[in-house]
Structure formats: C-alpha cells, structure tokens
Amino acid sequence: MEDLGQPSSYYALKAGLPVYSSDGEALGKIERVLADLDADVFDGIVFDTSALPGGHRFVDAPEVGDIFDRGVVLKITAAEVAELPPPSANPGSLAVKPGDLGGRRPGFLRRAWDMISGKG
C-alpha cells in the first residue's frame, strides 16, 4: 500500500483517491462521497473497482476505516468488498396530496367554521 499521508476526515475525501481493503489490496478509486456537510453526517462512499462500466460499489460509513489525505482504508477485506452491492438510486421523495388528509374531505374546516359561527 502506498503512503496515504496524514489521518484526515471525510471532508477531505474527493473523487479519484484510492480505496484499499483492510488486507491492503487496492480496490479502486472514489467516485462520490455521500455526506451532508451542513448536518455533519457521513453516509459512505461510492468507488469504482473497474476501468469498465459496472464496477461501482457502495460502502457504508461504518465500513470505512481510516481516512487519510490521499486515500481510504476500509474495515472490510477484498473478499467482502466483492460481495458489496452496486449503488442504488436515491429513495423517492415524500409528497402530500389532498386525498392524504386522514379521511377529511376538502372544505372540512370551512364547514366546521360555518357551523361554529352559525352560518351553516
């Protein structure tokens, strides 16, 4: 394994840095770092294990071991990395529609107000 520099944090990770297994095998290069910097939450990394398409793998933050200036060492072996799934699409967003109001029909509050105020 090459000299990866000084210990660092996920803030320093960027595309192109090498990724190594816990047993020292070169696995590939970082493609994306998944994190919410504003909330200081590190989710994991997507790295490419192949020069050909289809080599992307996702490793969750708990499996990321040591982070250095010039690379990452995972907590899992090369054999375990081979079992990692490819990254999946982001989950869908939540949207509320008028029919999701818990059985209340549109105009419920207006009718309730009309009853209270004596108009209905």
Secondary structure, 3 states (H helix, E strand, C coil): CCCCCCECCHHHCCCCCEEECCCCCEEEEEEEEEEECCCCEEEEEEEECCCCCCCEEEEEHHHEEEEECCEEEECCCHHHHCCCCCCCCCCCCCCCCHHHCCCCCCCHHHHHHHHHHCCC
